[in-house]
Amino acid sequence: MNSPLENPVPENSPLLSEPGAVAPFDGNPDQGVPWHFGDPFAEQRSASRSVAVFDRSHRAVVAVPGDDRLTWLHSLTSQHFTSLGEGRGTEALILDVQGRVEHHAVVANVGGVVYLDTEAGRAADLLGYLTRMVFWSKVEPRDASAELAVLTAVGPELAGVFERVGAPLPGEVGGVVALAGGGFARRVPWPGHDAVDLVVPRASLVGWWRRLTDAGARPAGSWAFEALRVESLRARLGVDTDEKTIPHEANWIGAAVHLDKGCYRGQETVSKVHNVGRPPRRMLLLHLDGTREVQPETGDPVLVGDRVVGRVGSVALHHELGPVVLALVKRSVSPETELSVGAEERRVQASVDPDSVPPDTPGLGREAARNLGR
């Protein structure tokens, strides 16, 4: 049985009480943090042109201290942890034996501890799995959700904001630096070109928020963050994935899957699909016909005529792109095909953004395929 989180993420962020904060609607996956602060499109523009700060304190944090933390995580995940130095960050997956994605986490190795932050709804299963896999390794995975909370600052003027608050700014993507008073800053590759996660003591969440906003960062909600994530073609576990998703379908090869390592659960599928075949589906950005006052919902079908060819994931309203979705679509569907998305009562026309179509990887041929399968 999976171990429950000992210190679950608080139900509601204290930042919901900040001026202008609007709570998300029922059913929104980002319950507990502000949905927006009055103008979600202006919030997106600030992230593109200046700086915006997002409350992502509904994410759970699992801490893995111990001398064997890197070799142990290397054996369990898709990522090359043994080459992850101190003060470095990345992403990682845990797969099932068929290579399907079970867990996704954003990683930081700092101060002798590896931190894994993930979706709150998946954290108990993740911690339960890690706890069961300890055996004789010198590691002590634990729930750190009550200790640490995630903020994300995005925008080209990050350096000025961080200088005004006196916080260190990691110089390159993947860099992690400790913060005075606890926590760390982690440079991340999305959303946008300039983004930093601030994983701060939960007791200091409001203080950090006000320091950042007083220094010029615009308060922003999950509506804007999700729109920027969709634009960045970054999948969200449980929203853009289903129980059949493999890493290749969700653009996680390279970002969260290291191809030059083996010996982890699901690795055979990763290797075969990359080297021999093609993933059965691919995640695409779809532009929606905005003439109807309806939108599809996560889990709705993607159709060619009456034939279901995919699944709707994230649905967003972007300040420049308009209504868009990320969808898992059968690889056999040509990007030029006219599509529709949504259940019957909310069906709208859609077209594939050609820039979102991932390149194919070259196959090895029939003989190589036979040899790989031996």
N, C-alpha and C positions, 0 to 999 in steps of 0.2 A: 504494500500500500504506500502511496506517495505521502511524504511528510507535508503537513500544512505549513504555511509560513508562520513562523513564530511572531513576527512583527509585521503584519500586513500593512500595505500602503494605506494611509488615512483616507477615509471615504471622500472627504472634500478638502481641497487645498485652501489655505487661508487667503490666497490671492483672489478667490471668488468674492471677497469682501472689499477688494480694491476699487477705487472710483471707476465707473464705467464698465466693470466686468459683467458679462452676460453668460449665464450658465448654458451648457448644451441642452438640446432637446432630448427627450426620452429616447433611448435606443441608440444614441450616438456613442461610438466606441470610446470617446474621450470624456467619459463622465468624471466629474470631480475636479476638473480644471476649467478655466475660462474658455468659452467658445470664441468670443471676440470682445473687443472694447469699444464697440460702437460703429466701427468702419473697417470691416475685414479687408476690403480692397486697398485702402490706404495703408493698412498694416503690411500687406504683401509688398506694396510699392516701397515702403520704408526698408524692408528687408533687402530689396533689390538696389536701392539707391543710397541708403544711409545705414541705419542699424535698427533692428527690432529684436525684442527679447520675448521668448515664449516660455510659459509655464508648462513643463512636462513632468511635474512632480508626481503624476499618477503612475509613472514607470516604477517597477520594482528593481531593487539592487541586491544581487547576491555577491558576497565577498568570499574569496578563496585564498586564505593565507596558508603558509606552510612551505617547507623546503622543497617539496616535490610538486608544487603547484603547476609549473610549466610543463614538465614531462607528463604529468598526470592528465592535464587538459589536452595536451598534444595527442594522447592516445584515445581520447573520448570524442574529439571534435574534428571538424573539417579544416581547422586552421593550424598553421605551423607555429605552435606556441614555443617550441624550443629555440626558435630564432627571434622571439619577441623580447627585446631587451627592456631594461628598466626605463620607465618614462616613455613607453610606447603604447599605442592603442590600435585596435583593428575591429573586425567583426568576425563572428563564428557561428556555425550551425551545429546542431546535433541531429543526426539522421536516424531513421529506423533501418532495419536490415535490408529493406528494398531500396534504400537511398532516398526515401521521402522525408521531407523536412518536418521535424518535430519541434525544434526550438531554434530561435535566432536571438543573438545577444550582441550588444556593442560592448567592447572590451577596453579595459585600461589596466596596465601593469605598472603600479607605482607604489613605492614605500613598502615593498615586500609582500604586496597583496595584489591578486588579480580581481578586478571588479567586473561583473557581468550585469549590465542593465537590460531589462527585457519588459515585455508586456505584462502588466500586473496580473491579468487573467491566466497567464502561462507560468508564472513564477513558482507556484507551489509544485507543479509537475517537474519543472527544471530542477529545483532544489531537491525534490524527492529522488530524482534520478541520480544526481550527483552524490547525494548521501549514500545511496545504495552501492555506488561504484567505488567507494573509498578503499575498502579492503585494508591493505597494509601500507598504503601510501601516506606520507607525512603531509596531509592536507586536512583542513577543517572547514568545509563549506558551511556558510551560515547566511541567514537572512539579515541584510543590512538596510532594509527598506525604511525602518524607523529612524535610522541614523542619517541617511543621505537622500537628497532630492535633486532632480535633474532640471536645470534651466538650459535653454539653448539661445545663444545670441547669433544673429545672422546679419551680414551686410558689409559693404566695402569700407565702412568707417569704423570697423571693430577696433583697430589699433588706438584710435583716439579715445574711444569710450573706455577701453581697458586701462589706458594711461591715466585717465581722470579718476578711475576708481582704485588705482594702485594695484591692479591684478596683473600677473604675468600672462603673456599671450604666447602660446606655443608657436614656434616659427614655421612649422611645416605640418602638412596633413599627417596624422598619426602621432604627432607629438603630444605628450602628456606632462604637465607640470603640477606639482603640489601647490595648494593654496594656503596662505597663512591662516591659521585658525581651523584647518581641516578641509578635506575634500580636494578636488583637483580640477584643472581645466584640460580639456581634450580637443585638439583640432580635428575636425571631421570633414569629409569631402562633400557633404550635402546637408541641407538643401542650399543651393546656390554655390557660389565660388568661395565664399568666406563665411565659415560657420564654426562655432566653438560650443561644446557642451561644458557647462559649469555644473559639476556634481558637488554640491555644497552640503554642509550639515543641515539637516531638516529644520533644526531649531533656528537657523540663520536664514531660512528661505526668504522671508519677507524683507529682512535687512538687505540681502543681496539684490533682490528685485528693486528695491527703492534706490539703492546705490546706482544700479545700472540705468534706471529710468531717469534719475536726477542727472546722470552724466550724459544723457542724450539719446538713450535707446528707447524706441517707442514700444509701449506695452502691446502685446499681440497675443492672439488666441489660437486655439487648435484649428479653426477654420483656415486661417492663413497658413499655418505650418503645413497642414495636409495638402493644400493647393501647391505649395512649393515642393513638397515631397513628390507629389504626382508629376509635376513638371520635371523633376530630377530623375524620374523613372526608377524610383526606389520602392521596392515591395515592402508591405507591412504584413507581418505574420498574422494569419487568421482573418485578414481582410482581403488581401490580394492572393492568398494561398488557400488551398483546400487540402483534404486528407491525402490527395494524390500528388501534390506538387513536389517536383524534384528541383534541385538548385538551379539547373540550367534554364528552367522555364521562368525564373524570377530574377534573372540578372545577378545572381549571387556568386557566379564563378569569378574568381579574382578578388572580389570584394570580401567575401566570407568563406570562400573555398580555395585552399592552396592546392594546386594540381601536382606539386612535386613532393607530396608526402602520401603515405599509405597507412595501412594498419589502423583504420578506424571503422566503426560500423557504418555500412552504406557506401564505403569507398569504391567497391567494385562497380556499382551502378554509375557513380560519378565518372570513373575512368572510361567505362565502355561507352557511355553516351557522348562523352567529349571526344574520344578518339575514333569511334566507329560510326555511330549513328547520329541522329538529330533528335532533340527533345520533341515529344509529341505535341507540345504546346509552346507558345511564346507569349511573354507579357508585352502588350502593345498599348500605346497611348491612342485613345479614340477621341476625336472631336465630335461633339453632339450637335445636332440641329437644334438651335435654340429658339425656334419659332413656337414650340409648344411649352406651356407652363407646367411641365412635368419633368421629372428626372428619374432615371433608373435607380435601383437600390443594389447594395452589395448582395451578391448571390443570384441576381437576375441573369437570364440567359442572353447570350450574344447569338444573333441569328443571321443566316443567309436565306432569305425567303422565309420558309417555315422550318428550316433545318437548324437545329441548335449546333453551334460551332464553338462556343466558348462560354465564359463565365465573367460577369462584371465583378470587379474588385472595388477599389477606391473610386468614389464619385466626388468631384470637386468643382468649385466655381473659381476660376483663375482670373486675376485682374487683367491679363492680356489675352489669354487663350480662350476665355469664356468657359462654357460647360465642357468638362473633359472627364474621362474615366480611364483607369488602368484596367485592362481585361486580359485574362488568359484565353488565347484563341488558338485553335488547331493550326499547326504549322502548315498544313496543306492549303489553308485559305490564303489566296493571293492578297497582298496589301492593297491592290486596286479594287477589290471586291466591295460592292455596296452592302453595308451591314445595317442591322437594326438592333437595338438593345432595350431590355426592360421587359417586365411582365406585360401582358396584353393591355391593361388599363393605363400603363405609363410608358408605352413603347415609343421610341424616337429613332430617327435615322442617325447613322454614325459613319465616320470615315476614319481610316487609319492614318495617323501622322507618319509619313515615310521616314522621318528622322528617328523614330522610335523602333524601327525594325532592326533587330540585332543581326550582326553578320554571322554567316554560317562558319563553322569550323570544318576544315578539310577532313574527309574520312580517310581511313587507312586502306580501304579495299577489302575484297572478300578474303584473301589469304591471311592478311593481318588480323582481320576480324576472327577468323577461325583460331589463329594462334593465341589471340588475347583471351578467348574463351576457354582455353585448355587449363 
